[in-house]
Amino acid sequence: MSGADVEARLREPWSDLETDDATAFARQRDGATLGIWVFLASEVLFFGALFLTYTAARLANQEAFAAAGRETNIIYGTLNTAILLTSSLTMAVASQAAEKGLFRRLTLGCLAATAALGLAFLVVKGFEYREDIEKHLVPGAHFALSQAPAQIFFGFYWLVTVVHAIHLSIGIALVTRLTIKGWRDADFLKENPQVEVTALYWHLVDVVWIFLYPMLYLPGRSG
């Protein structure tokens, strides 16, 4: 086998997700969709392990977790939940508009709104973090709550919210990239599977927060 044949066999199946060949385009879309679902499955396993660990710790320390949960700012948490749910709507509209080849302005507008809502979430979370630090709710020597297991709760709180914020920041970057490229190229977003793949990632970030909200903000408040 010649060097050219080896290179041809080892080359990337496609350099991007744009092609004029309808059959190749369909294969690329299917490949991109499969790839993102495999990635999402790995993310589900990661967050699922964190949630399972939290559940076990909460069952073993119910009173301490209830006391710690009452210290979280439910106003900030609820506001951020509303922001992310709205961003899911705008992302879904952008994905459908791109898939159906509808108005370019609609797709661009919804993508821009999604990125802006993601940034708004991070801003609100920043204010919440500042309040948590001022209230000495960071696990350590000067932790505010007397019950030792409460530090486990806030250790989980800081870990998962920071990891979630990192995932959200990546999503904002991806959506912003689509917006910029779509603004420069009128045909870039039309039926482009990159929009669908980005939307699936964004929805994962939103779903993770939907689980985090009751775990972090509702303990100790049911009564």
N, C-alpha and C positions, 0 to 999 in steps of 0.2 A: 504494500500500500504506500503510495507516494505521500510526500509531506503535504501536498495540496489536499489530498483526500482526507488525511487525518484532521487537518485544519477545518475542512468543511463539516466533518462529523462532530467536531468539538465546539463549533461556533455556537453562539447564542441563538436560540430558535427565532428570536426577533429582537431588534434593537430598541423598539418602542412599541406603543400600542396604536399606531396609525398605519394604515395600509389601504390601498384602493381595491385590493382583491377581496371580494365578499366572503369567499370560503376561508381565506386566511384570517380575515377580520373576525369571523365567528369563532375560529379556533383560538385566536388571541384573547377574545373576550372570555371564553370558557376557561382558558388557562389562567388568566388574571383573577377571575372569580374563584376558581378552585384554590389558587395560591392564598388569597386573602382569607378564605374560610379555614384553611389549614392554620394560618397564623392566628386567627381569632380563636380557634380551638385551643391552641397553646396558651393564649391569654386567659381563656376561661379556666384552664387547669391551674394557672398561676393564682388568679384571684380566688378560685374555689378553695385552694389550700389555705389562703389567708382567712377566708370566711369560716372555714371549718375550725381553724385554730381559735378564732374569736369566739365561736359558739361554745367550744369546750371550756374556754376560760370564763366565759360569762356564766355558764351553768355551775361552775365551781365557785364563783364569787358574785352571786346575784346582787347582794346588797351594795357592795362596793361599786359594781358596774352601774347600778341605778343611781347612786350618789354622783358618780362621775358623769353620767349622761345628763344629769340636770345642770351641770356646769357648762355644757356646750351651748352655743348661741343659736337657738332654734330659728330666730328671725333670719340670720345670715344663711343658715342651712336651707330654710324654705325658699328664700329668695333665689339662691343658687339652683335649687331644684326647678323652679319655674323658668329660670334662664336656660337651663340645659334642655328642658322639655320643648321650649320654644325653638331652640337651635336645632333640635331633631326635626321639627316640622319644616323649618326653612331648608335644612339639608335634604330632606326627602323630596321637597318640591323641586329643588335644584337638580337632583338626580333624575327625577321623572321628566323634567323639562328637557334635560340634555338627552335622555334616552329617546324621547319622542321627537326630538329636533324642533322643539317649540321656540318661542321668542328668546333670542340670545340675551336680551336685557333681563328677562325673567330669571334665567339661569345665573347670570352674573350678579344680579341684585340679591338673590337668595344665598349665593355663595358668600358674598360680602357680608350679608347680615349674619350668617352662621359664624364667620370668623370674628365679627364684632361681638356677638353674644358670648363666644368662647373667651374673648379678652375680658368682657364684663364679669364673667364667672371668676377669672383669676384675680381681678381687682377686688371683688367682694371677698374672695378667700384671703387676700392679703390683709384686708381690714380685720378679718376674723382672726388670722394668725397673730396680728399685733395685739389684739385684745387678749388672746390666750397667753401670750408671753407676759403681758402686763399683770395678768391674774395668776402668774406662776403655775401654769398648767402644763409645763414642759417637764417630763419625768427627770428627776435628778434630786440633788440635795435640798433644793429649796421648793420642792413640790408642795402645792397649797393644800391638798387633801390629806387627811391623817390616815385614812385607810390605805394600807400598802397595796392591795390589789388594784386600787384605782389607777395606779401608775401603769398597770398592764393595759387598762382601757385606753389611756392617753398615749401609751406607746404605740398601740394599734392605730389610734386616731391619726397620729403624726405620720406613721409609716404609710398607711393606705391613702391618705389625702395628698401627701407629697407625690407618691407614685401615680395617683390619678391625675394630679396637676401636670406631671411630666407627660403622660399620655395625651392629655388635652392640649398641651403646648405643641406636641408633634402634629396633632390633628389640625390645629390652627395654621401651622406652617404648610401643611398639605393643601388645605382649603385656600389659603392665600396664594399659593403657587398656581392652583387652577384658575383663580380669579385673574391673576396677572396675565397668564398665558392666554386665557380666554378673551381678555380685553385687547391683547395685541393681535390675536389671530381670530378672525370672525368665525372660522370653521373648526376651531380647536375643540370646543365643547360639544359639538353636535355628534350625538351617538358615540361619545368617547367613553370606553369602559373605565377610564381613570376616575371619572366622576362617581361611578357606581362603587368602585373599590374604596374610594375615599369615604363615601357615604356609609358603607358597612363598618369601616373603622370608627367613624364618628359615632355611629349608633352604639357600638360596643362601649365606648367611653361613657355615653349617656346611661346605658343599662347598668353599668358598674355603679354609677352614682345613685341610681334608683335603689340599689341594694344597700349602699352605704348610708343613705339618709336615715332610714329607720334604725339601723344598727348604731349610729353615732348620736342622733339627736332625739330619739324617742324613748330610750331607756329611762325609767324613773318618772316619766311624765304621763303614764297611762291613767294614773289615779287623779 
